[in-house]
Amino acid sequence: EFGRRAIMAARQTLISRIMELEKDEIFKRYSNRIGDIVLGEVHQILKREVLVIDDATGNELVLPRGEMIRADFFRKGDMVRAVIRNVDMRNNTPVIIISRTDSEFLAKLMEQEVPEVEDGLITIKKIVRLPGERAKVAVESYDDRIDPVGACVGMKGSRIHGIVRELRNENIDIVNFTNNSQLFIQRALTPAKVTSIELDEERMRASVFLKPDQVSLAIGKGGSNIKLASKLTGYEIDVYRDSDDPTDMEDVDLEEFSDEIEAWVIDQLKGIGCDTARSVLALNREELIRRTDLEEETVDELLKILAREFED
């Protein structure tokens, strides 16, 4: 009886040791693959995460809700592509976290779709994203014969369209990188056409002047374009209208609201490059609160006043 118990105990110890070694191997293998794309099948959908089975190894991957694009919707059995973000050890068990919102996911998708990127002929200098909404990618080629932007977009958008679909119609701007700060800012604000730029290198701020019809393009929906351009270039960007046309009545100068809006509030708005009603309305509430020292109630009242100006 004693011999049988000893054999059973030894067997259990051996099994436990083998399982530990297998877990260590999984941890090491996936740790070395951080930043790689994985393809897997949705196994279970939980409240805070989706469990995915790696198509290549059969290991379980975890896709947290916070690492999913807002428009992502998965059913059991769906195939999912994501990038390995990190590997944790929890209760002596490896937990492999994957992400669809990480900038590295977009970088790896570009490697797959653009041979020049995979071969190193085109370098991705920086990526900034608002996952599912918009992204800007700065690219550079050391070969003068290669147009890095054209190569990444492809003939009639053939290369970029697949990436856009994978990212739930995320609008991707490919920007030709340059060390010329003014030119880089100008390119980063695409699709807007910039008239001129004044740089404050010490404060890392850029005053960008545009024609009235280009201001809303530069700012983007909810401030998305100017926000990403700032992150891409490293400059805090303020936009200003540049118009010599006295008949331009599409917008209203903030000074015209001085009887309803206090002067210090107008000064705050001008300080972030908003000197007209439409330039303020082009930013969402959260962006205005973040970029100014205004209280939430003040911003709410401000937006109501300005919106009334354009009501039919």
N, C-alpha and C positions, 0 to 999 in steps of 0.2 A: 504493500500500500504506500509506504514511504517513497519507494522508488518511482511509483507511478506519479505521485504528487510532484516529485522533483522534476520528472520529465515534462509534466504539464507546465510547471512554472518556468522551466528553461525554454520551452516552446513559446510561451507567452512573451517572455523577455526578448526572444529572438524576433518574434513578429513585431513587437513594439520598436525594436532597434531598426528593423528593415523599414518600417513606416517612417521613422525619424529621418533615416537616410534619404528616403524618397522625397520627403518634404523639403529637406535641405537642397536636394538636387533641383526640385521645382523652383525654389526660391532663387538659387544661383542662376538657373537657366533664364528665368524671366527678368531677373535683375540686369543681366547682360544684354537684354533685348529692350530695355527702356528706350522709348522713342521710335520703336518699330511698329508697323501696322499689323494688326491681327484681324482675321476674319473668323467669325463665330456664329453659332445658331442660338437664338433666344430660347432659354430653357425655362426660366421662371420670371414672372413680373411681380415685383414687390412694391410696396408703397414708396420706399426711398431709393430703390435701386433695381436694376435689371440684371439677372444672372445669365451669363452667356457661356456656352461651351465652345472652347477653342477648336476650330475645325481641323487643325493640324495635329493637336496633341490630346484632345479630350479633356483638358484641364478646365476648371471653372474660372471664369473671369467676372469681375464685378464692374458694372457700368452705373455709377451713382447718378441720380437725377440731375445733380449740379454739373455733371460732365456731359449732359445731353443737350443738343440743340433744342431750342424751345419748340420747334415744329416736329421734333422726333416723335413718332408714335409706332410702337412695336407690338407685334403679336407673337405668341409662342410659335416657334418654327421659322420666324423671319431670320434672314442672314444680316449680320451687322458688321460694319468695318469701323475700327477705332484704333487709336494709338495707345501703346502701353505707357501709362503715365508714371506709375510707381508700384513697388512691391513691398508690402508690409508683412510682419510676422505678428499674428494675433493668436494668443493662446496656443503658441507653438505650431500654428498653421499658416502657410503662406496665403496672403490675400492679394490677388493681382488686380490692380485698379486700371481700368481703361478709360479713355476720354475721346469725345468727339468735338470738344470745344477748345482743346489745347492748340496753340499755334503750330506745334510740331505736327499735328495731324494734317493741316493744310500743306506744310512743307513736304511731308512724305507723299501726299497725294500728287503734288507737283513733280516729285521725283519719278513717280510711276507713270505720269502722263507726258512728261517732257523729257525726252532722251538727253537733251543738252544739259539739263539740270543733273540727271543721274550720272552723266559722264564728266561732270565738273567743268564743262565749258561755260555754263551760266551758274553764278553764285547767288543764292538767296541771302541778302544782307540783313533783312529784318522783316518780320511779319507782325501786324497788329490786327486784332479781330474784335468785332462785336458779333459773336457766334450766331449764325442764322440770318444776320442782317447785312453786315458789310465787312469787308476786309481790305487791307492795303498791303501789297507785297513789294518790297524794294529789291530789284534784281540788278545784277551787273555781269558783264562779259568782258574778259580780257582779250578776246579775239574781235578785232574791229570788223571782221566780216560777218559777225553774228549780231542781229538785232534782238537783244534779250527780251524786250516786250513782245515783239511779233512772234518770237519762237515760243514763248509761254502761252500766248493766246491761241496760236495756231491758225491755219487757213480757215477763214470764216468762223473763227471761234471754236474750231473743232477740239482743241486740247483743253481749253478752259471750261467748256460746257459740261463735260463729264464731272469735273470737280464741283462746279456750281450745283449740279443736280444732287451730288452726294451730300453737299452741305445745305440742303433744303433751300435752294435758290439764294444762297448768300451772294451778295453783289461783290465781286472781286475786282479791285483796281490793281493792275500791274504797273509799277512805277520804275522808271529807269534811274538807278541810283547815281548820285554824283556828290563829290565833296564840296561843290559850290552850294553853300547853304541857301542862297536866294533861289537858285534854279531848282534845288531839291524841294523847297517849300512850294514853289510854283507847280511843280509836277505832282506833289503830294495832294494838292487841292483839286486835282482833276475830279469831275469834269468841268469845273469852273475855269474861266479864262481870267488870269490876273493881269491888272494894268501895271502895278508897280509894288515894290516891297521895301520897307525900311526895317533894318535889323538893329536890335539892341543886344549885342553879343554878351555884354556883362550880365544882363538880366535874363538872357535867353528868351527874348520876346520878339515877335515879328508883327509889324503893322502892315497888313495887306490891303491894298486898294483895288477895288473892282468896280466895273460898271454896275448900275443898279440892278439890271436883269441877271447879273452873275452872283449877287450876294447870297441869295437863297440856295443856289447850287453849291457855293463854297461852304455854307453852314451845313447843309444836308438835313434830312428828316430827323427832327429831334436833336439836331446838333451832331449827328453821327459823322459827317464828313470832316468837319473841323476838328472834332475830338480825335479821330484816327490820324489825321494829318499831323496834329500836335504830337501824338505818341510816336509816330513814325520818324519825325524830324528832330524831336527833342526840344522844339520851341513852343512856347505858349503863343498861340496865334490869335490876333485880333483883326477883325475885318471891318473895312470902312468903305462907304460908297464914294465913288470917284465920278462925278457927273458935272459937266459944264452946260448941260441942257436945262434952261429955266422952265421949259414946258413939261419937264418930267414930273407928272402928278400921280404916278402909280404908288408912291409911298409918302409918308408924312414924317417930317422931322420931329424928334422927341420934344424939342423946345416948344412946339405947338401945343403940347399938353401941359404946359407949366401951370395952368390954372387948376388942373386936376392931379398932377403928379408933382411931388416936392422936388426942389432943385437937387438935393443931395442924392435922391433916388436916380434922377436922370444922369447925374455925374457917375454913379456906380455903373449904370448901363453903358455909358460911353467908355468907361474904363475897360470894358471887355469887348469893345469894338462895335457896340450896338448904338447907333445914333439915329435910327429910324424905327417906326412902329413895326414894319414888317421884319426887320432884322431881329427884333426882340421876339416876335411871334414865331419866328423860324426855330427858336430854341424851345425845348420842352421845359416844364416846370422844374424838374430836378436839376437840369443843367444850369438854369438861372440861379437857383439856390446855391449850387456848388461853386459857381464862378463869381458870385457877388457876395456881399455881406448882408443881403436882404433877408428879412424874416419870411417864413412861409406865407403868413397872412398878407404881407406887403406884396409878394409876388403874385398871389391869387388875385388881389384887387387890381394890380398893374395889368395883368393879362386881360381882365374883364374890360378895363378902360380902353385898352388898345384894340381889342377885338370888336368893340362897339363901333369903332371908326370905319370898319369895312363891312358892316352889316348892311344888307339892302334896305 
